[in-house]
Amino acid sequence: MYIKPEGKSGYSIYPDKDDLNRFFTTLKQSLDNIDKVRGELAKKYYALAESKPELKVDLFHTSDERIDLNRIQRVAVFKTKNGAILCAPTIDNQKPQPRSVTPQQWQRMWLAEDRNSFKQHLAATLFADLLNKSQSQEQTSSEKQEEEVEAKVGRKEEIKPEQPKEEVEEQEEVSRGMHR
């Protein structure tokens, strides 16, 4: 259930099964009473959410904190001619194949106060595998670079110091004189 009090930001809360049944039963039987039931449920869950803020659910943002949203430059969410809803982001200046968006996600996008932020979080959710995969590749490559640096440092300690420059020049002159 989405609740948006006047002058405050909106939030969602999961209603009890009994309240859902009551709402849909009223909706099927009598449209005259639906506004009354909707108002009662809104007041009930508003009071409940105010007393227990942990019941509020954020439907508009991704919960995976490991994902770097800055890697997502642009997101387009659109309906195709055949009615499919797709999300097409630009991630690290690349455009992966668009992925399907559910009708619920589409509706939430239109309810979101900051639509661009919602689209970015939606893309993060839909493309989490790509974002996590490339993050792990970046970590692996940085770990490899660190190992290479450590290996080079270890090799430098084993290598004998270079000969002075003068001796190298003398050897070159000697070798030049032997060639005819």
C-alpha positions as a Markdown table, in Angstrom:
| # | Residue | x | y | z |
|---|---|---|---|---|
| 1 | Met | 0.0 | 0.0 | 0.0 |
| 2 | Tyr | 1.4 | 3.4 | -1.0 |
| 3 | Ile | 0.7 | 6.3 | 1.3 |
| 4 | Lys | 1.5 | 9.9 | 0.6 |
| 5 | Pro | 0.5 | 12.3 | 3.4 |
| 6 | Glu | -0.1 | 15.9 | 2.4 |
| 7 | Gly | 3.1 | 17.9 | 2.5 |
| 8 | Lys | 5.2 | 14.8 | 3.3 |
| 9 | Ser | 7.1 | 12.3 | 1.2 |
| 10 | Gly | 5.3 | 9.1 | 0.3 |
| 11 | Tyr | 6.2 | 5.6 | 1.5 |
| 12 | Ser | 4.9 | 2.1 | 1.2 |
| 13 | Ile | 3.7 | -0.4 | 3.8 |
| 14 | Tyr | 2.6 | -4.0 | 3.5 |
| 15 | Pro | -1.0 | -4.3 | 4.6 |
| 16 | Asp | -2.5 | -7.3 | 6.5 |
| 17 | Lys | -4.2 | -10.0 | 4.5 |
| 18 | Asp | -7.5 | -9.3 | 6.3 |
| 19 | Asp | -7.3 | -5.6 | 5.2 |
| 20 | Leu | -6.5 | -6.6 | 1.6 |
| 21 | Asn | -9.5 | -9.0 | 1.5 |
| 22 | Arg | -11.7 | -6.3 | 3.0 |
| 23 | Phe | -10.6 | -3.8 | 0.4 |
| 24 | Phe | -11.1 | -6.1 | -2.6 |
| 25 | Thr | -14.4 | -7.5 | -1.3 |
| 26 | Thr | -15.7 | -4.0 | -1.0 |
| 27 | Leu | -14.3 | -3.2 | -4.5 |
| 28 | Lys | -16.2 | -6.2 | -6.0 |
| 29 | Gln | -19.5 | -5.7 | -4.1 |
| 30 | Ser | -20.0 | -2.0 | -3.7 |
| 31 | Leu | -18.2 | 0.8 | -5.3 |
| 32 | Asp | -20.1 | 3.3 | -3.1 |
| 33 | Asn | -18.2 | 2.2 | 0.0 |
| 34 | Ile | -14.8 | 1.9 | -1.6 |
| 35 | Asp | -13.7 | 5.5 | -0.8 |
| 36 | Lys | -14.8 | 5.0 | 2.9 |
| 37 | Val | -12.8 | 1.7 | 3.2 |
| 38 | Arg | -9.8 | 3.3 | 1.4 |
| 39 | Gly | -9.8 | 6.2 | 3.8 |
| 40 | Glu | -10.1 | 4.0 | 6.9 |
| 41 | Leu | -7.2 | 1.8 | 5.7 |
| 42 | Ala | -5.1 | 4.8 | 4.9 |
| 43 | Lys | -5.6 | 6.3 | 8.3 |
| 44 | Lys | -4.9 | 2.9 | 10.0 |
| 45 | Tyr | -1.7 | 2.3 | 8.1 |
| 46 | Tyr | -0.5 | 6.0 | 8.4 |
| 47 | Ala | -0.9 | 5.8 | 12.2 |
| 48 | Leu | 0.8 | 2.4 | 12.3 |
| 49 | Ala | 3.8 | 3.7 | 10.2 |
| 50 | Glu | 4.1 | 6.7 | 12.3 |
| 51 | Ser | 4.3 | 4.6 | 15.5 |
| 52 | Lys | 6.5 | 1.9 | 13.9 |
| 53 | Pro | 8.7 | 3.5 | 11.2 |
| 54 | Glu | 10.5 | 0.2 | 10.6 |
| 55 | Leu | 7.3 | -1.0 | 8.8 |
| 56 | Lys | 7.9 | 1.5 | 6.0 |
| 57 | Val | 9.2 | -0.2 | 2.8 |
| 58 | Asp | 11.2 | 1.7 | 0.2 |
| 59 | Leu | 9.8 | 0.4 | -3.2 |
| 60 | Phe | 11.7 | 3.0 | -5.2 |
| 61 | His | 15.4 | 2.3 | -4.4 |
| 62 | Thr | 17.6 | -0.7 | -4.7 |
| 63 | Ser | 18.7 | -2.3 | -1.4 |
| 64 | Asp | 22.0 | -3.6 | -2.7 |
| 65 | Glu | 24.6 | -1.1 | -1.4 |
| 66 | Arg | 27.5 | -2.8 | -3.2 |
| 67 | Ile | 26.3 | -1.4 | -6.5 |
| 68 | Asp | 27.9 | 1.9 | -7.6 |
| 69 | Leu | 25.0 | 4.0 | -9.0 |
| 70 | Asn | 27.5 | 6.5 | -10.5 |
| 71 | Arg | 28.4 | 3.9 | -13.1 |
| 72 | Ile | 24.9 | 4.2 | -14.6 |
| 73 | Gln | 25.0 | 7.4 | -16.8 |
| 74 | Arg | 21.6 | 7.3 | -18.3 |
| 75 | Val | 18.4 | 5.2 | -18.2 |
| 76 | Ala | 15.5 | 5.0 | -20.6 |
| 77 | Val | 12.3 | 3.2 | -19.6 |
| 78 | Phe | 9.8 | 2.9 | -22.5 |
| 79 | Lys | 7.0 | 0.9 | -24.0 |
| 80 | Thr | 7.5 | -0.8 | -27.3 |
| 81 | Lys | 5.0 | -1.0 | -30.2 |
| 82 | Asn | 4.0 | -4.5 | -29.1 |
| 83 | Gly | 3.3 | -3.4 | -25.5 |
| 84 | Ala | 6.5 | -4.7 | -23.8 |
| 85 | Ile | 8.1 | -2.4 | -21.2 |
| 86 | Leu | 11.9 | -2.2 | -21.4 |
| 87 | Cys | 14.7 | -0.6 | -19.5 |
| 88 | Ala | 17.8 | 0.5 | -21.5 |
| 89 | Pro | 20.6 | 2.0 | -19.4 |
| 90 | Thr | 24.0 | 3.3 | -20.3 |
| 91 | Ile | 26.5 | 1.6 | -18.0 |
| 92 | Asp | 30.2 | 2.7 | -18.2 |
| 93 | Asn | 29.5 | 4.2 | -21.6 |
| 94 | Gln | 28.2 | 1.0 | -22.9 |
| 95 | Lys | 24.6 | 0.1 | -23.8 |
| 96 | Pro | 23.7 | -3.4 | -22.8 |
| 97 | Gln | 20.7 | -5.2 | -24.3 |
| 98 | Pro | 17.4 | -3.7 | -22.8 |
| 99 | Arg | 15.7 | -5.8 | -20.1 |
| 100 | Ser | 12.0 | -6.3 | -19.3 |
| 101 | Val | 10.2 | -4.1 | -16.7 |
| 102 | Thr | 7.2 | -5.4 | -14.8 |
| 103 | Pro | 3.9 | -3.5 | -14.9 |
| 104 | Gln | 4.4 | -2.9 | -11.1 |
| 105 | Gln | 7.8 | -1.3 | -11.7 |
| 106 | Trp | 6.3 | 0.8 | -14.5 |
| 107 | Gln | 3.5 | 2.0 | -12.2 |
| 108 | Arg | 6.0 | 2.8 | -9.4 |
| 109 | Met | 8.1 | 4.8 | -11.8 |
| 110 | Trp | 5.1 | 7.1 | -12.4 |
| 111 | Leu | 4.4 | 7.4 | -8.6 |
| 112 | Ala | 8.0 | 8.2 | -7.7 |
| 113 | Glu | 8.7 | 11.7 | -6.6 |
| 114 | Asp | 12.2 | 11.7 | -8.3 |
| 115 | Arg | 11.6 | 9.7 | -11.5 |
| 116 | Asn | 15.2 | 9.9 | -12.6 |
| 117 | Ser | 16.5 | 8.5 | -9.3 |
| 118 | Phe | 13.9 | 5.7 | -9.5 |
| 119 | Lys | 15.0 | 4.8 | -13.1 |
| 120 | Gln | 18.6 | 4.7 | -12.0 |
| 121 | His | 17.7 | 2.4 | -9.1 |
| 122 | Leu | 15.5 | 0.3 | -11.4 |
| 123 | Ala | 18.4 | -0.2 | -13.8 |
| 124 | Ala | 20.7 | -1.1 | -10.8 |
| 125 | Thr | 18.2 | -3.8 | -9.8 |
| 126 | Leu | 17.7 | -5.1 | -13.3 |
| 127 | Phe | 21.3 | -5.0 | -14.3 |
| 128 | Ala | 22.8 | -6.0 | -10.9 |
| 129 | Asp | 24.5 | -9.0 | -12.5 |
| 130 | Leu | 26.4 | -6.8 | -15.0 |
| 131 | Leu | 27.3 | -4.2 | -12.3 |
| 132 | Asn | 28.5 | -6.9 | -9.9 |
| 133 | Lys | 30.4 | -8.8 | -12.6 |
| 134 | Ser | 32.3 | -5.8 | -13.8 |
| 135 | Gln | 33.0 | -4.7 | -10.2 |
| 136 | Ser | 34.5 | -8.1 | -9.4 |
| 137 | Gln | 36.5 | -8.0 | -12.6 |
| 138 | Glu | 37.8 | -4.5 | -11.6 |
| 139 | Gln | 38.8 | -5.9 | -8.2 |
| 140 | Thr | 40.4 | -8.9 | -9.8 |
| 141 | Ser | 42.5 | -6.8 | -12.2 |
| 142 | Ser | 43.5 | -4.4 | -9.3 |
| 143 | Glu | 44.5 | -7.4 | -7.3 |
| 144 | Lys | 46.6 | -8.8 | -10.2 |
| 145 | Gln | 48.3 | -5.4 | -10.6 |
| 146 | Glu | 49.2 | -5.4 | -6.9 |
| 147 | Glu | 50.6 | -8.9 | -7.3 |
| 148 | Glu | 52.6 | -7.9 | -10.3 |
| 149 | Val | 54.0 | -4.9 | -8.5 |
| 150 | Glu | 55.0 | -7.1 | -5.5 |
| 151 | Ala | 56.6 | -9.6 | -7.9 |
| 152 | Lys | 58.6 | -6.8 | -9.6 |
| 153 | Val | 59.7 | -5.4 | -6.3 |
| 154 | Gly | 60.8 | -8.9 | -5.2 |
| 155 | Arg | 62.7 | -9.4 | -8.5 |
| 156 | Lys | 64.5 | -6.1 | -8.1 |
| 157 | Glu | 65.9 | -7.2 | -4.8 |
| 158 | Glu | 67.3 | -10.3 | -6.4 |
| 159 | Ile | 68.8 | -8.5 | -9.4 |
| 160 | Lys | 72.4 | -7.4 | -9.0 |
| 161 | Pro | 73.0 | -3.6 | -9.2 |
| 162 | Glu | 73.7 | -2.4 | -12.7 |
| 163 | Gln | 77.2 | -1.7 | -13.8 |
| 164 | Pro | 78.3 | 2.0 | -13.9 |
| 165 | Lys | 77.6 | 3.8 | -17.1 |
| 166 | Glu | 81.3 | 4.2 | -18.0 |
| 167 | Glu | 82.0 | 0.5 | -18.0 |
| 168 | Val | 79.0 | -0.1 | -20.3 |
| 169 | Glu | 80.4 | 2.4 | -22.8 |
| 170 | Glu | 83.9 | 0.9 | -22.8 |
| 171 | Gln | 82.4 | -2.6 | -23.5 |
| 172 | Glu | 80.5 | -1.1 | -26.5 |
| 173 | Glu | 83.7 | 0.4 | -27.9 |
| 174 | Val | 85.6 | -2.8 | -27.6 |
| 175 | Ser | 82.9 | -4.8 | -29.4 |
| 176 | Arg | 82.8 | -2.2 | -32.2 |
| 177 | Gly | 86.5 | -2.5 | -32.8 |
| 178 | Met | 86.3 | -6.3 | -33.4 |
| 179 | His | 83.8 | -6.1 | -36.2 |
| 180 | Arg | 85.4 | -5.6 | -39.7 |
